[in-house]
Amino acid sequence: MDYNRVALFIRVVGAGSFTAAALELGLPKSSVSRGVMHLEKELGVRLLQRTTRKIGLTEAGQAYYDAVRPAVLGIDEADAAVKELGAEPRGPVRITAPPDLGTPDLAALLTEFNRKYPGICVELSFSTRAVDLVAEGFDLAIRAGKLEDSTLVARRIGMSVGYLFAAPAYLRRRGRPETIADLGEHDWVLYRAHAGRATIKLAREGESVSVDAKGAMIADELTFCRAAAEAGAGIALLPIHIAEDAARAGRLELVLPEWQHTGTSVNVVLPSSRHVPARVGLVRDLLVAYLTKRFAEVQRRCDEAAAPAPALEKRRGSRSRRSSVQPSAS
């Protein structure tokens, strides 16, 4: 058997047509079609159902594809790994990330990286949606929350912890909340809420509460929520890494800083693969090191700023226990 024909068959199925596979391989369409036909003749079975518009796998073709695809991909990965040995890493690395991570220090870090590895082109796409890495051709993703796709490989870099923030002008106008019960009387900037209402879950030292928050400003992008809070639209629950710069500059202030919302884990994610190209591994390790350090430093500074004096802690704790807010069931 000519095993090149097996590789042609895998390419055709992956590309979805003989024409697309021929373009990928730089071969005439007739050569690709003839190679698959010879493979079918050698095996004695039809592997593909052909129509004028598309191809489909027969039952035998599906079984054969499932059996030989790992071996063919393994050979491709081994070829790529050997070619990279001793060679300068080069080529594109496509990354998708939420917009709030497009920070100046990340841009400076990647600029320095590019000077060290000029052959690597880093392509960043900032989006709030969950991108299909394989279908859309991305090498890496930065994601928060539970990963729905079990085929992805994730490396955890930290936790997204949220605090309450408001602009100084808003707090002067509406007053600063002193207890959890006061929050229900305030305007809110809400993230992905419905009909102007949301349930905000907060916790401190084993105690948890749910706050019924109402607001006329709703968005599905956290940097907009931060900007709206800075403009005085209301109180916003924001991940600390998003709000920290505005808080340090005095544009936002912590509200009831001893209460926090423990968010979800943040991960650097790759499509499942036994072989990670050297260029992708370099960018992955850079992002993991940078983001792990950043999340840890930001959380440490926020813990220091949020730690109240003992007397204030005691007074707030007493007031919150007398409030009408009901404990969360979670």
Beta strands, then each sheet from edge to edge (+ up, - down):
strand 1: 48-50
strand 2: 55-57
strand 3: 91-97
strand 4: 120-126
strand 5: 140-144
strand 6: 152-166
strand 7: 187-191
strand 8: 197-204
strand 9: 207-219
strand 10: 235-239
strand 11: 253-255
strand 12: 261-271
sheet 1: 1+ 2-
sheet 2: 4+ 3+ 5+ 12- 6+ 10- 7- 9- 8+
sheet 3: 4+ 3+ 5+ 12- 6+ 11-
end
